[in-house]
Amino acid sequence: MHYNRMQLRALMVYAKILTDVAGRGTGKSTGVIAPRMANCCIQMPYSNNGLLSKTYKQTKTRTLPAIKVGWTILGFKEGIHYVIGKKADKKLRFDMPQEAPDDWEHVIHWFTGAIISMSSQDRKNDSNGLNLQSLHGDEAKLLDKEDLDESIMPTLRGMIQYEDKIEYRMQTWTTDMPTTPEAQWILKSEENCDPDAVQLIEQLQLLIQERRISMNLSTSETYRIHLAKDIARYQRQIHTLRSDLFHYMEATSFDNIDMLGKEYIETQRRLLPDFVFETSILNRRPKGLEKGDRFYHKLSQANFYTDFNYTYLDKFPAELPDDKDKSVADLDCNPDQPLDIVIDWGKINSLLVGQEDKESSRYNILKEFYALREDDEIIHNLIDKFSDYYSLHTARTIYVYYDRNGNTSVANSKETYAELVQRLLYDKGWHPRLMSFDENPGHRDKYEFLNIALSGNERRLPKVRINEENCPNLLIAMYNTPIKISSGELQKDKSSERSRVIPQQQATHITDCFDILYFSKFRDNMEEMSGHIGLIGMKQ
């Protein structure tokens, strides 16, 4: 059994409330959430404990597999000590929880009679009626803080018979470094930490270990009894300190260097852009943009959503196989309606998929794809990714939007980039229609028009909604696209496209896809709007 420095510190302090912001490869789910949840199920038999995620798909694809590894390290085996998505068979002789659920589909049943209810914020009824004794969440930076406070936290009621346990109403929140304004509440939670109490627990733990070593070496029974009393006294002091302790901690990937190895860090340094390396490996806090400095200044959490088809996903009780990750799992995607795609060519090839929902007066950005570098094979790979994901989509008509760069000829070919994409899609069974957008509007017009659209207050425009689970890079890029003033004119600052610090999939390339797609779809609204709201130089 091996735990790295970050995991050891979290388990040694073992605070009632833990927020752990740690870099890539540090084992947050495996070595922090897994043992804390296991302790809750053992120390509070017959209890109900919560595992929370932004989406249930996240639980199945990322969080639960890592937690199961952590339980295996501790010696707990699936089918012997716990079962997932069902009540244990009678032959296992598991105890039953004090409050048994009506439906066991999203429940982990432990041999102690404790259960873990797997809930997510995209399934609004998951938390209804729950009476939780502990709550644990991975990838906390993705959580909706308002919904967490209003809908989830009230379920953490606790039962009085467990109130002397540290696990009673325990909370665990793990994540990598937040990079968007919506997730800054995690970093602000550091203000609740009591570093003096944390340090005192660490010192008492050191004294306990020293006493245990002395007990093993001593031959005097009297002295051993004396040492045992010291240990018991220190443990009581630790228990008192832990009972209401909030522990905030940060860790870099170097905290797990023994397992990752020097070569891993060197490889990440070589492969990752500076921004990703600094936030994901070194765990450094990024410098965010103030709202007034953003090009998309009306962008807010209201523009983002998640919407999965759990009738499909629930066919896979524990984990979702990679080859089953298809568009049929996206409830926001109407399989009987054509798709819109937009491609931006350059240092990175970006692709966004959109579809209008006229009944709800929404335009949904369904999914993002990207491929680095500009050559024929990379375009092939980009179309392969798209076509594979939407292989079960019924309607085969697809509208391909692009700007004038798509009319540039491919190297050593008579085809333009748009024609190449058209041919590749046709070969895969699609019926592509090219929708060229040659007349790009000015930056000021885009700034005003798109922010009106993002505000959702203009009845002549469908509301912009972006699937945040399927478009994580678009989310980051839009939040971090600045404005600049050049020659007295307001412009989108596209310097990130030349940066070695910012990863190109999170630079402004992908925001241009959004601009082109929304403008192309709703350009007919522009002339009417320019007459009513005073847009400058707006052209149809």
VENFEN-V880501 format. One record per backbone hydrogen bond with DSSP energy under -1.0 kcal/mol. CO is the residue of the C=O (numbers start at 1). NH is the residue of the N-H. If there is no record, write none. Layout:
# VENFEN-V880501
co: {CO/CO}
nh: {NH/NH}
This chain:
# VENFEN-V880501
co: {4/5/6/7/8/9/10/16/17/18/19/20/21/23/27/28/28/29/32/33/34/35/36/37/38/39/40/44/46/47/48/49/50/51/53/55/56/57/58/58/59/62/63/64/65/66/67/68/69/70/71/72/77/77/77/81/82/83/89/90/104/106/107/108/109/110/111/114/115/116/117/119/120/123/127/132/133/134/135/136/137/139/140/144/145/146/147/147/148/152/153/155/155/159/160/162/167/170/171/172/173/174/175/180/181/183/184/185/187/188/189/190/194/195/196/197/198/199/200/201/202/203/204/205/206/207/208/209/210/211/212/213/214/220/221/222/223/224/225/226/227/228/229/230/231/232/233/234/235/236/237/238/239/242/242/245/246/247/249/251/252/253/254/255/256/257/261/262/263/264/265/266/267/268/273/274/275/276/277/277/278/280/281/290/291/293/295/296/300/301/303/305/307/307/308/309/310/312/313/321/322/324/326/327/329/330/334/335/339/340/341/342/344/347/349/350/351/352/353/353/354/355/357/361/362/363/364/365/367/369/371/375/376/377/378/379/380/381/382/383/384/385/386/388/389/390/396/397/398/399/400/401/402/403/404/405/406/408/410/415/416/417/418/419/420/421/422/423/425/426/431/433/435/438/442/443/444/445/446/447/448/449/450/451/458/463/465/466/467/470/471/472/473/474/475/476/481/482/484/486/489/491/494/495/500/501/503/508/509/510/511/512/513/514/515/516/517/518/522/523/525/526/527/529/529}
nh: {8/9/10/11/12/13/14/171/247/173/249/175/251/26/31/32/33/34/36/37/38/39/40/41/42/43/44/47/98/115/133/117/136/119/121/59/60/61/62/63/64/66/67/68/69/70/71/72/73/74/76/75/80/81/82/111/79/109/92/93/107/118/85/116/83/113/95/110/49/108/51/53/123/126/130/158/169/50/172/52/174/142/143/148/149/150/151/152/153/155/156/132/157/162/163/165/170/135/18/137/20/140/22/183/184/186/188/189/190/191/192/193/198/199/200/201/202/203/204/205/206/207/208/209/210/211/212/213/214/215/216/217/218/224/225/226/227/228/229/230/231/232/233/234/235/236/237/238/239/240/241/242/243/16/245/17/194/19/21/23/255/256/257/5/260/261/265/266/267/268/269/270/271/272/277/278/279/280/281/282/284/24/253/293/294/483/297/299/303/304/466/468/331/332/310/313/314/315/316/324/325/326/329/330/309/333/337/395/399/354/401/352/350/373/371/344/369/342/366/367/340/364/362/463/357/465/355/467/353/351/349/379/380/381/382/383/384/385/386/387/388/389/390/391/327/393/431/339/433/341/435/343/437/406/407/408/418/417/413/410/420/421/422/423/424/425/426/427/430/429/398/400/402/440/446/447/448/449/450/451/452/453/454/455/461/363/365/305/471/368/475/476/477/478/479/480/295/493/491/489/486/484/497/498/274/275/506/512/513/514/515/516/517/518/519/520/521/522/525/526/529/530/531/532/533}
